[in-house]
Amino acid sequence: METLQVVFLTVFVFFLIVTVHEWGHYFFAKRAGILVREFAIGFGPKLFSIKRGETRYTLRLIPAGGFVRMAGEDPEIVDVKPGQTIAVRVAGDRVTRIYLDRLDERTNVIRGEVEAIDLERRLSVSLNVEGESERYDIHPQAVMIAKGRETQIAPLDRQFGSKTVGQRALAIFAGPAMNFILAFVLFGAYIQMAGIPVEPPDRLLVNEVLEGMPAAKADLRKGDVIDSINGEKIGADYDKMIGMIGESAGKPLVMTVIRDGKPVDIKLTPVLDPESGVGKVGLTAAYPTRQAGFGETIVRSGVLMKDMTVSIFEGFKKLIFGEFKLDDLGGPVRTAEVTSQIAMRGITQLTSWAALLSLYLGIFNLLPIPALDGSRLVFLGLEALRGRPVDPNRESMVHFIGFAMLMLLMLAVTYNDILRLVRGEH
């Protein structure tokens, strides 16, 4: 597979998984009537930005996730206080734009000193205009302009905190849920592409040939039927094939394959693998497969979801009990490296890997770690039990500390990944 294609597929996998996750948050927030200010892929400086309707869609520099910024989650727009001089633009008897600076440059506006203003409940403003008190209603989608930045106001009923616990929990849980759905669909696509092993198997097929190894140099091809080695029939005995190759390190052998219905003799010499101490030729074999039916695809996708979930939690268990070293952990750099390696093996394997990454992202985000979706759901659960929300300032501080710790961990593993690449380690 060409390098440019591998890079594109690697980037696409990350983009797909993160976008689907954030779209889950976005969709159910909008369904609940929450104002979504920004839908972002990545963190850090903006690379691309476009506004459609009420939401700004951005692509940011650091490809380590994404976020959906909802009104009411962060400190809202600049506070306007009585006594402050502002300018407003009125259309249809309602204020549509509120200017806080550079007032002399504004045209077609009404300037005055604020007597009273309510941007959340009554949506009104009273201004002292040349000694006269004038009251105006404010449009619920009015825009406030300060320091060259436009921000749409958020009435209380459009803010995240004004919604029921159930609506907020659904908007948060929807992100991981969409990753689970995507993983299930991708596992199904993988099963359709890879097929189901024929039972009982009657032969072995060349499944993958590694570049630079004896099998590739001898022109073994994917799909060749492995008939015999040195005249000894292999049939469907995978262990026998591995054993004969392993015992022949440095010794020429003849592998007979069936290609296009005809026997072809392939001469090759296994090379000694220093780690295992046995001979290898650089191929993997597989049993013949058949097309999976619709019902089989559904069932097997579910089985893969279950098995991979168990494996992921076993990894978490090792991490918690200190069975991992820093070198065992991988950040975005190592994940991208592995993804590119798998992409070179073909779209079938990449689909399976993308499904696993999506499943992992969904599970990881549901862990009760501050700043993750799981932690936010814990706070909503406490609110449901107590009958009142946790102090927003305390919750924000918990999430901030958690986010900072996650970023420090990411920086540490990324630094370690870069050092490993520089040293040429894998």
N, C-alpha and C positions, 0 to 999 in steps of 0.2 A: 504494500500500500504506500502511495506516495506521501512524502513528508507533509506537504500542504494539506492533504486530505486528512492525515492523522491529526494535525493541529486543529483543523476545523471540527472534526468529530469530538475531540477532547473538550474544546470550548463549548460545543453544542450540548454535550452531556451535562456539564455544570450549569449552563444557562437553562436547560430544560428543567432540571431538578429544582433549582432555586426559584425559577419563575412559577412553576406549578405550586410550590409551597406558599409563596407570597400571594398568588392569585386566590388561594383558599381563604387567607385572611381578608383580602380585598373584597371578594365576592360577598361573603357573609356579613362583613361590616357594612357594605352598601345596602344589602338586604335589610339590615337593622336600621337603616336611616342615618348611619354615622358618616360624617364628612371625612373622606379620605384625602388628606392633603398631598401625600406623595407615595408613589409605588416605585421602590428603588431596587435595582439589582447591583450588588456590590456595596462597598463602604468607601469613605474617603472622598476626594475631590470628584466633581462631576465631569464625565467625559461627554455625555450627551443628555439633553433635557428637552422635553416637549410637553406642553400642557394641553390636555383634552378635557373639556368640561371643567369639573371642580378639581381634578387630580393632575398633578405633575408627574410624569413618568421619566425616570432618570436611570442612566447607566453610569456607575461609579468605578473608580480606578482599581480598588482592591477587590478581586473576585473571591471573597470569602463568605458570601452569604447575601442577604438582602433584608429589606424591611418595608413594612407598610406603616406610614405615619398617620395616625388617626387623630382627629380633633379631640382635645381634652386629655390626651396621654402626656403631652409635654406642656410646659408653660405656654399659655396662649399668646395672642398678639399683644403688642405694646399697650400698656395700660394708659388710658386717657382719663385725666382727672379734672374736676371743676377748677376753673381759673385758667386752664390752658387754652391758647388760641389755636384754632384749627380752621380748615376750609372743607366744605362739603359740596358735592355736586348732586343736584336733585334732578330726578327724572320720574315723571308720572307721580308726583307728590310724595316720593320716597327717596331717601338718601341712598345713592348707589356707590359713591366713592367718598372716602374720608382721607384727607391729606393732613399729615402731621408736621411736615417741614416744607421749606422752599415755597411758602405760601404766596409770595409776591409773583412767582412764576406761573401760578395756576390761573387758568382762564375759565370763564363760565362757571364760577364757583361762588359760594356764599361764605364769607369769612366772619368769624365771631368768637367770642369767649365762651367756653363751655360752662353752662350753669348746672346741668345734670345730663348724664348719659348712661344708658343701659344697653349693652351689646349682647346680653344673654337672655333676658326674660321679656322685658317690655319692648325692646328694640326701638328705642326712641332717643332723641337728643334735643336738649334745649340750649339755644345759643343766645348770647347777648350781642345783637347786631346793631351797632351804632346807637346804643341806648335802648333798643327795643328787644323784648324777649320773644323769641320765635321758637316754636316746637316743630320738630320734623320726625316722621316715622322713618325707620331704617329698614331697607330691604334685607330679608334674611340671607341673601347672597352678596351683600355689599362687600366692597373691597377696601382695605385700609392700606395706604401707601406711606411708607417711611423709609428714608435713606435709600430710595430707589427700589425698594422691595415691596411687592404687592402680596397681601395676605387676606384671604377671604375670612370674614368673621364667622364664628361658629355659635349660633344660638344654642341654648342649653340642650334642646331636644336633638341637636346634631352632634353632641359630644359623646365620647365613649362612655364616660362615667354616668350619663343619664339613663343608659339602657339597663334592662333587667339583668340579673346575674346570668340567667340562661342565655340571653342574646350575646353578652360579652364573652361568656365561656365558649359559645359556638364559634364566634369570630376568631378566637384564639386557637381552639382545637382544630379548626378547619385547615390550618396550614399543615400540621402533621398528617391529618386525615387524607389530604390530597396526595401526600407522598406515599401513603399506604396504597391508595387507589392506583397511582402511577406505577408503583412497584408490582402490583398484581397484574396490571395490563402488560408491563414489560416482560414479566416472567412468562405470561401467556404467549407473547410474541416470540420469546426465545424458544419455548417449547414447539411452537409451530415451525420455526426455522430449523431447529436442531432435530426435531422428530423424536420418536419413542423407540428405544432399542427393541429389535425383534426378539421374541421369546419362543423357543430357545435359539440363541445365536448359532450360526453355522459357519461363520468366517470372520476374519479380521480385516478392516479397511485402514489404509493410511489416512489419518485424520489431520495431521499437521506436520509440516516439514520445516525445521528451523534453518534459517539462512546461515551459511558458513560451515555447517556441519556435514559429515560424510553423506548423509542421505540426500541433502540438497545438491551436493557436488556430483552424486551418482545419478541425478535426475529422477529420484523417486517423486511421485506426484500424489496429491490428495485424491483419494478415491480408488487408488490401486488396491487390489485384493492381495493380501499377503498369503501366498500359497505354501511356500516352503523355504527353509534355510538350510543350505548345504545338502539339498535333496530330502530333508526330513520335513514331512508335512506338519503344518502348524494348526490348520483348522481354525477353531475359535479359542485356542488356548493362549491367552494373553501372557500368562506367567511363563509359559514355555518360550515364547518369543523373546521376552525380556531376559530370561535366564541364558539363552543361547547367545544373545548379543553381548550380555554382560561378561560372559566367560571368554569372549573373543577379542579383548582389548589388544590392539596392535596386530591382530591376525586377520588376513583377508577372508571374507566369506562371500557366498553367493546367495542372494535373496531372490527367489522367483516370485514374481507378482503376475496377476492377471490384469491386463490392461486392454480395454476394448474387446474383451472376449478372447484374447490371445496371451499365452505365457511369455513373459519377458524376464530374462536373467539380468540381475543388477549386481555388479561387483562393488563391494565397499569394505572399508576397514574401520571397525569401531575404534574410537579414541578413548583413552583412559580418563575418566572423570576423577579429579583429585579428591573431591569431597566424599564420594561414595566408594571410590576404589574399584569401580566396575567399568566395563566398556559401554559407550553410548554412540549412537549414530545420528541422533537429532531428529527423531520422529516420535509421534504419538499415534496410537492406534485406537480404533473405535469399532464397536459392533454395528452391523447394519441396522438401519432405522426405518420406521414407517411413519406416515403422516398421522398426527394426533387428531382425534375427533374433537368436536366442540366440548362435549362433556368431560373427556379426558383432560383437555387443556385447562378447564376450570378447576378440576380436582387437583391436578398436578401443580398448578399455580399456587393453590392453597397450601399444598404440602411443602413446596419450596419456601413460601412465606413463613411457615411454621419452623422449618429446619433452620433457615437463615436467622430468624428471630432468636432461636435458642443459641446459635453460634455467637450472635452479637452480645447477648447477655452473658455468655461465658467469657467473652473478651472483657466486658465491664467488670466481671467478678475478679479476673486476674489483675486488672488495673487497680481495683479497690484494695486488694490484698497484697499489693506490691510485687506481683510476679512479673511486671513489665519494667524494663529499663527505658530511659529516654530514647535510646536508639530504636526501640520497638515501636515508638509512637511516630505517627506521620501527620504532617500538616498539609496545607494546600499544595505545597510543592511536590511532596511525595505522592499525594493522591493524583495530581496531574501527571506525574511521571508514570505511575502504574496504569492510569487510564490510557495514556498514549501507547504504552506497551501492549495493552489489551486491544486497543484499536487496530494495531498492526496485525493482530491475529484474525481480524475479520469482524463484520457487523454482528454476527451471531453471538460471539463471546462478549462483544462490547454491550450488546443489549442486556445480557445477563448481568454484567458488571454494573450497568446503569440502574437496573432494578435493585441490586443490592445496595448501591449508594443511596437511592431514594428511600429504601426501607430503613437504612441506618440513620439518615437525616430525620425521618419521622420519629423514630424511637428516641434518638438523642435529644431532640427538642422537647420531648415529653418528660425528660428527667427533671426532678425538682431542684434544678440548679439555678441560682439567681440569674436573671436576664433571659432565661430560656422560657419557652411557652409553658413548660411544666410548672415552673415556679409561679408564673402568673395565674395559672389554674389553681394552684395551692392557695394563693391569696383570695381568689374568688370563692373557693371552698370555705375558707375561714369566714369570709363575709356572709355566706349563706348560713353558716352555723351560728354566728354571733348576731345576725340581724342588722349589722351595720358594717361599713367598710373599714379596713385597716387605714390608719393615718396615711394619706397619699405621700406625704413627705418621707415617712419611714420606708414605705414600699419602694419609692423611687430611689432612696439611698441603697437599699438592699440590691435592687437591680443594677444600679450604677457600679457598686463594688463587684458584683458578679460579672458584669460585662468587662470591667477592667481586668479582673483575674483571668477571664477567658482570653482576652487579647494578649496578656502577658504570656500565657501558655502557648498561644498560637505563634507569638513571636519567637519563643524558645524553640519550639519544634521546627519552625520554618528555618531558623538559623542553623539548627542541627541538620536539617535536610540539605541546605545549601552547602554546608561543610562536607557532608557525605558525598554530594555530587562533585565537589571540587577534588576530593580525595579519590574519586572514581569508584566508590563503594556502591553496592546494590542491595 
